[in-house]
Amino acid sequence: MTARTALTATQLPNVGGISAGAGVEPDATNGNIVASPGPFRSLLIVSNSSTAVNLIVRASGYQGVPSGAANSSYTTDQYQPFATASIGDLTVSLTGSATTVVDFEVDSERFTQADGSLWLDWGTPTDLLCWILQRPYRP
């Protein structure tokens, strides 16, 4: 499998604002990876200026290709680092001509891969821009 394309997160300050930059186009061919957030929580912001498309946030233990269907390519009885991964992938419909915010805070362990990263796979995106923002974790 080809390496996923990294998305670099912008870390938000405890108080105040910060420029999120111009955004990046998602990689529908290879998928995207967000490095382990460490002590931060991640928010994904997606601006879609075209037609609706799906985003799949892969549950822990995914072994398939980025173009795989949601909840495919999981080995039966495989080891899953976090029990909630058995719930499966999260499919988010990105409405056309709209901006969508995806929050992982409540269920981040469901999507954490063995190395701590998050995997994002896309339908056939056109005219999408995305940003990963990380904010300090506050239990």
C-alpha positions as CSV (number, residue, x, y, z in Angstrom):
1,M,0.0,0.0,0.0
2,T,1.3,3.5,-0.9
3,A,2.0,5.8,2.1
4,R,-0.8,8.1,3.2
5,T,-0.3,11.8,2.7
6,A,0.3,13.6,6.0
7,L,-1.9,16.5,7.0
8,T,-0.1,18.9,9.3
9,A,-2.1,20.1,12.3
10,T,-2.3,23.7,13.5
11,Q,-2.2,23.9,17.3
12,L,-4.6,26.3,18.9
13,P,-3.5,28.4,21.9
14,N,-5.4,28.0,25.2
15,V,-6.7,31.6,24.7
16,G,-6.8,33.6,21.5
17,G,-6.8,32.9,17.8
18,I,-4.4,31.7,15.2
19,S,-4.3,31.6,11.4
20,A,-5.4,28.2,10.1
21,G,-3.7,28.9,6.7
22,A,-5.1,28.3,3.2
23,G,-6.1,24.7,3.7
24,V,-4.9,21.7,1.7
25,E,-6.6,19.4,-0.8
26,P,-7.2,15.9,0.5
27,D,-5.6,12.9,-1.1
28,A,-8.4,10.6,-2.4
29,T,-5.9,8.2,-4.0
30,N,-3.6,7.5,-1.0
31,G,-5.7,8.8,1.9
32,N,-4.5,11.1,4.6
33,I,-2.9,10.6,7.9
34,V,-2.8,12.9,10.9
35,A,0.1,12.2,13.3
36,S,-0.7,11.3,16.9
37,P,-2.1,14.4,18.6
38,G,-0.4,13.7,21.9
39,P,-2.0,15.9,24.6
40,F,-4.2,17.6,22.0
41,R,-7.6,16.9,20.6
42,S,-8.2,17.2,16.8
43,L,-10.9,18.9,14.8
44,L,-11.1,18.5,11.1
45,I,-12.7,21.3,9.1
46,V,-13.6,20.6,5.4
47,S,-14.8,23.3,3.0
48,N,-16.7,21.7,0.0
49,S,-17.4,24.1,-2.8
50,S,-18.7,21.3,-5.1
51,T,-21.1,18.4,-4.8
52,A,-21.6,16.1,-1.8
53,V,-18.8,13.5,-1.1
54,N,-18.1,11.1,1.8
55,L,-15.3,11.1,4.3
56,I,-14.4,7.9,6.0
57,V,-12.6,8.1,9.3
58,R,-11.0,4.7,9.7
59,A,-11.5,2.8,12.9
60,S,-8.5,1.3,14.6
61,G,-7.0,-1.7,12.9
62,Y,-8.0,-0.9,9.3
63,Q,-5.9,-3.0,6.9
64,G,-7.4,-2.1,3.5
65,V,-6.7,0.4,0.8
66,P,-7.9,4.1,1.0
67,S,-10.6,3.4,-1.6
68,G,-12.1,0.5,0.4
69,A,-15.7,0.7,1.5
70,A,-16.6,1.7,5.1
71,N,-16.1,-1.1,7.6
72,S,-14.2,-3.3,5.1
73,S,-10.8,-4.9,5.5
74,Y,-10.9,-5.8,9.1
75,T,-9.7,-9.3,10.1
76,T,-12.1,-11.3,12.2
77,D,-11.0,-11.5,15.8
78,Q,-8.1,-9.2,15.2
79,Y,-6.4,-7.3,18.0
80,Q,-7.8,-3.8,18.4
81,P,-5.9,-1.5,20.6
82,F,-9.2,0.1,21.8
83,A,-12.4,-1.7,22.3
84,T,-14.6,1.0,20.7
85,A,-12.9,0.3,17.3
86,S,-15.3,-2.6,17.0
87,I,-18.0,0.0,16.4
88,G,-16.4,0.5,13.0
89,D,-15.5,3.4,10.7
90,L,-17.2,6.8,10.8
91,T,-18.7,7.9,7.5
92,V,-19.3,11.7,7.3
93,S,-21.3,13.1,4.4
94,L,-19.7,16.4,3.3
95,T,-22.6,18.4,2.0
96,G,-22.0,20.3,-1.3
97,S,-21.3,24.0,-1.0
98,A,-20.9,23.9,2.7
99,T,-18.2,23.7,5.5
100,T,-18.3,20.7,7.8
101,V,-16.5,20.3,11.2
102,V,-15.7,16.8,12.4
103,D,-14.8,16.4,16.1
104,F,-13.0,13.3,17.4
105,E,-12.8,14.2,21.1
106,V,-15.6,12.1,22.5
107,D,-14.5,8.9,20.7
108,S,-10.9,9.5,19.6
109,E,-9.8,6.0,20.8
110,R,-12.2,4.4,18.3
111,F,-10.1,5.9,15.4
112,T,-6.6,5.7,16.8
113,Q,-4.3,3.5,14.8
114,A,-1.6,1.4,16.5
115,D,0.9,4.3,16.0
116,G,-1.5,6.9,17.5
117,S,-2.4,8.4,14.1
118,L,-5.8,9.1,12.5
119,W,-6.6,7.8,9.0
120,L,-8.9,9.8,6.7
121,D,-10.2,8.4,3.4
122,W,-12.2,10.4,0.9
123,G,-14.7,9.7,-1.9
124,T,-13.9,11.4,-5.1
125,P,-13.3,14.9,-3.9
126,T,-13.3,17.9,-6.1
127,D,-13.0,21.4,-4.7
128,L,-12.3,20.3,-1.2
129,L,-10.0,22.1,1.3
130,C,-9.3,20.8,4.7
131,W,-7.7,21.9,7.9
132,I,-6.7,20.0,11.0
133,L,-6.8,22.0,14.2
134,Q,-5.6,20.7,17.5
135,R,-6.7,22.2,20.8
136,P,-5.3,21.5,24.3
137,Y,-7.0,18.5,26.0
138,R,-9.0,19.4,29.0
139,P,-10.4,16.4,30.9
